[in-house]
Amino acid sequence: MTVVLKLGGSVVTEKDATDTVDGPALADAADAIAASGADDLVLVHGGGSFGHPHAAAHDVSRTDGTREATAVREIHGAMRELNDVVCDALCERGVPAVPHHPHSAGHRNADGTLSLPTDTVATKRDEGFVPVLHGDVVTHADAGATILSGDELVVALAAGLDAERVGVCSTVDGVLDDAGTVIPDIENYADVERYLGGSDDTDVTGGMAAKVRALLGLRAPASVFGPDALGDFLDGGTPGTLVR
């Protein structure tokens, strides 16, 4: 049973300090993943303080591209650095994590749709590895290069790998209403649109609204939850908000 799990960038990095890992939070997440012994796991992590500030500095987003090689190298280089740290934390705990960099594996078509072959990811998974992908900058036909968010990757991987479960670990306990209460179930974006805003930090990928929109299009049920519920999700639970 393939499980696609995203660790939000705000979970594994200090978002108010550029290029800074949240060491204790990453350690807790890696501990939970190692303890679960989950098979057929595919991981994605967000950019946090590594990707977003560099993308913003170069005015690059999901829709605004760049043709400056320096910008592409800086954004991708920051994400590779974070990916190395995440893979190291997992490997230190016996999780066979290996990197899979979207910059070299995928691209956007001129209409903005993503082309990301998942056969290589599937082969890594089938050979006992845990592929670890990340938000990245990718070549975009007629636009140079644009940002590929971790949420988009989750959708592409869930579809391409026929995932049975999807999890998005954020810094909040789920999708919250205007009273700060977790919304237990979402089936229609219009029902929760008034509660969804962007991120309070520098985020070039759309915040919670983009997450919910993306997850509603999946065949597999998706849970949005906080770090304390990561173990519960990996053990088969549906903590936080269930999007379906």
C-alpha positions as CSV (number, residue, x, y, z in Angstrom):
1,M,0.0,0.0,0.0
2,T,1.7,3.2,-1.2
3,V,1.5,6.1,1.2
4,V,2.5,9.6,0.1
5,L,3.5,11.8,3.0
6,K,4.4,15.4,2.9
7,L,6.4,17.2,5.7
8,G,5.6,20.9,5.4
9,G,8.5,23.2,5.0
10,S,7.3,25.0,8.2
11,V,7.6,21.7,10.0
12,V,11.3,21.0,9.3
13,T,12.7,24.5,9.0
14,E,12.7,27.8,11.0
15,K,10.6,29.8,8.5
16,D,11.7,33.2,10.1
17,A,15.4,32.4,9.6
18,T,16.7,31.9,6.1
19,D,18.3,28.5,5.4
20,T,17.8,27.2,8.9
21,V,16.6,23.7,9.8
22,D,14.4,23.2,12.8
23,G,16.6,20.4,14.2
24,P,14.3,19.1,17.1
25,A,11.2,19.1,14.8
26,L,13.0,17.3,12.1
27,A,14.4,14.8,14.6
28,D,10.9,14.1,16.0
29,A,9.5,13.6,12.5
30,A,12.3,11.3,11.5
31,D,11.8,9.3,14.8
32,A,8.1,8.9,14.0
33,I,8.8,7.7,10.5
34,A,11.5,5.2,11.7
35,A,9.3,3.9,14.5
36,S,6.4,3.3,12.1
37,G,8.2,0.8,9.9
38,A,5.9,2.0,7.1
39,D,6.4,0.1,3.8
40,D,6.0,1.6,0.4
41,L,6.4,5.1,1.7
42,V,7.2,8.1,-0.6
43,L,8.1,11.4,1.1
44,V,7.9,15.0,0.0
45,H,9.1,18.0,2.0
46,G,8.4,21.6,1.5
47,G,10.8,24.5,1.1
48,G,10.4,26.5,4.2
49,S,13.2,28.9,4.9
50,F,15.4,27.3,2.3
51,G,13.2,27.6,-0.8
52,H,10.7,30.4,-0.3
53,P,13.0,33.3,0.5
54,H,15.3,32.6,-2.4
55,A,12.4,32.2,-4.8
56,A,10.9,35.5,-3.5
57,A,14.2,37.3,-3.8
58,H,14.2,36.4,-7.5
59,D,10.5,37.1,-8.0
60,V,9.9,33.5,-9.1
61,S,6.6,31.8,-8.2
62,R,4.3,29.0,-9.7
63,T,3.3,31.5,-12.4
64,D,6.1,34.0,-12.7
65,G,9.2,32.5,-14.3
66,T,12.9,33.4,-14.6
67,R,15.4,32.8,-17.3
68,E,18.3,33.6,-15.1
69,A,20.5,30.6,-14.5
70,T,21.8,32.1,-11.2
71,A,18.3,32.3,-9.8
72,V,17.6,28.7,-10.8
73,R,20.8,27.4,-9.3
74,E,20.3,29.3,-6.1
75,I,16.8,28.1,-5.5
76,H,17.5,24.5,-6.5
77,G,20.8,24.5,-4.5
78,A,19.0,25.6,-1.4
79,M,16.4,22.8,-1.8
80,R,19.1,20.2,-2.4
81,E,20.8,21.3,0.8
82,L,17.6,20.9,2.8
83,N,16.9,17.5,1.1
84,D,20.3,16.3,2.1
85,V,19.6,17.2,5.7
86,V,16.2,15.5,5.7
87,C,17.7,12.3,4.0
88,D,20.5,12.3,6.5
89,A,18.1,12.5,9.5
90,L,16.1,9.6,8.2
91,C,19.1,7.4,7.3
92,E,20.6,7.9,10.7
93,R,17.5,6.2,12.1
94,G,17.6,3.3,9.6
95,V,15.1,4.6,7.1
96,P,16.5,3.9,3.6
97,A,15.9,7.5,2.3
98,V,17.3,8.5,-1.1
99,P,16.9,11.9,-2.9
100,H,14.8,12.4,-6.0
101,H,15.2,16.0,-7.3
102,P,12.2,17.3,-9.3
103,H,14.4,19.9,-11.1
104,S,16.0,17.1,-13.1
105,A,13.0,14.8,-13.3
106,G,10.1,17.0,-14.4
107,H,9.0,20.1,-16.2
108,R,6.0,22.3,-16.8
109,N,4.3,22.4,-20.2
110,A,3.4,25.8,-21.8
111,D,-0.1,25.6,-20.3
112,G,1.4,25.2,-16.8
113,T,0.6,21.5,-16.4
114,L,3.2,19.4,-14.7
115,S,5.0,16.5,-16.5
116,L,6.6,14.3,-13.8
117,P,7.3,10.7,-14.7
118,T,6.8,8.6,-11.6
119,D,8.3,5.3,-12.9
120,T,11.7,6.1,-11.4
121,V,10.1,6.9,-8.1
122,A,8.1,3.6,-8.3
123,T,11.3,1.6,-9.0
124,K,13.1,3.2,-6.0
125,R,10.1,2.3,-3.8
126,D,9.9,-1.3,-5.2
127,E,13.6,-1.8,-4.5
128,G,13.1,-1.0,-0.8
129,F,14.2,2.7,-0.8
130,V,12.2,5.6,0.5
131,P,12.2,8.3,-2.2
132,V,12.4,11.8,-0.8
133,L,11.2,14.6,-3.2
134,H,10.9,18.3,-2.5
135,G,9.5,21.5,-3.7
136,D,11.8,22.8,-6.4
137,V,12.3,25.1,-9.4
138,V,11.5,23.4,-12.7
139,T,11.9,24.3,-16.4
140,H,8.6,25.8,-17.8
141,A,8.0,25.9,-21.5
142,D,7.8,29.5,-22.7
143,A,8.4,30.8,-19.2
144,G,11.9,29.9,-18.3
145,A,11.6,28.2,-14.9
146,T,8.9,28.4,-12.2
147,I,8.3,27.0,-8.8
148,L,6.9,23.5,-8.3
149,S,5.3,23.2,-4.9
150,G,5.4,20.2,-2.6
151,D,1.6,20.1,-2.7
152,E,1.7,19.7,-6.5
153,L,4.2,16.9,-6.1
154,V,1.9,15.1,-3.6
155,V,-0.9,15.2,-6.2
156,A,1.3,14.0,-9.0
157,L,2.8,11.2,-6.9
158,A,-0.6,10.1,-5.5
159,A,-2.0,9.8,-9.0
160,G,1.0,8.3,-10.7
161,L,1.7,5.7,-8.0
162,D,-1.9,5.0,-7.3
163,A,-1.5,5.8,-3.6
164,E,-4.0,4.5,-1.2
165,R,-3.3,7.1,1.5
166,V,-2.0,10.7,1.6
167,G,-0.8,12.7,4.5
168,V,0.1,16.4,4.8
169,C,1.9,17.2,8.0
170,S,1.6,21.0,8.7
171,T,2.3,23.1,11.8
172,V,-1.4,23.2,12.6
173,D,-3.6,20.4,13.7
174,G,-5.7,20.4,10.5
175,V,-7.7,22.9,8.5
176,L,-9.1,25.4,10.9
177,D,-12.3,27.4,10.9
178,D,-12.5,31.0,12.1
179,A,-12.7,29.9,15.7
180,G,-9.5,27.9,15.4
181,T,-11.3,24.6,15.6
182,V,-10.2,21.7,13.3
183,I,-12.7,21.0,10.5
184,P,-13.0,17.2,10.6
185,D,-14.0,16.6,7.0
186,I,-13.9,18.5,3.7
187,E,-15.6,17.3,0.5
188,N,-16.3,20.7,-1.2
189,Y,-14.0,23.7,-1.4
190,A,-16.9,26.2,-1.3
191,D,-17.9,24.9,2.1
192,V,-14.6,26.0,3.7
193,E,-13.4,28.8,1.3
194,R,-14.1,31.5,3.8
195,Y,-11.7,30.0,6.3
196,L,-8.7,29.6,4.1
197,G,-6.1,32.2,3.7
198,G,-2.4,32.3,2.7
199,S,0.6,31.8,4.9
200,D,1.7,34.4,7.4
201,D,5.3,33.8,6.3
202,T,7.0,34.1,3.0
203,D,5.3,31.5,0.9
204,V,5.3,31.5,-2.9
205,T,3.2,28.4,-3.2
206,G,-0.3,29.4,-2.0
207,G,-0.7,28.4,1.7
208,M,-3.5,26.3,3.1
209,A,-6.0,27.2,0.3
210,A,-3.7,25.7,-2.4
211,K,-3.3,22.6,-0.3
212,V,-7.0,22.0,0.1
213,R,-7.7,22.6,-3.6
214,A,-5.0,20.2,-4.6
215,L,-6.1,17.5,-2.2
216,L,-9.7,17.6,-3.2
217,G,-8.7,16.4,-6.7
218,L,-7.2,13.1,-5.4
219,R,-8.7,9.7,-5.6
220,A,-7.1,8.7,-2.3
221,P,-8.3,10.2,1.0
222,A,-5.9,12.8,2.4
223,S,-5.3,13.8,6.0
224,V,-4.0,17.3,7.0
225,F,-2.6,17.2,10.5
226,G,0.0,18.6,12.9
227,P,3.4,17.1,13.9
228,D,2.1,15.4,17.0
229,A,-0.2,13.3,14.9
230,L,2.4,12.0,12.5
231,G,2.8,8.7,14.3
232,D,-1.0,8.2,14.3
233,F,-1.2,8.8,10.6
234,L,1.6,6.4,9.8
235,D,-0.1,3.8,12.0
236,G,-3.1,4.0,9.7
237,G,-5.2,6.7,11.5
238,T,-6.9,9.7,9.9
239,P,-5.9,12.6,12.3
240,G,-6.7,16.2,11.7
241,T,-8.9,17.1,8.7
242,L,-9.8,14.4,6.2
243,V,-10.0,15.8,2.6
244,R,-11.9,13.6,0.2
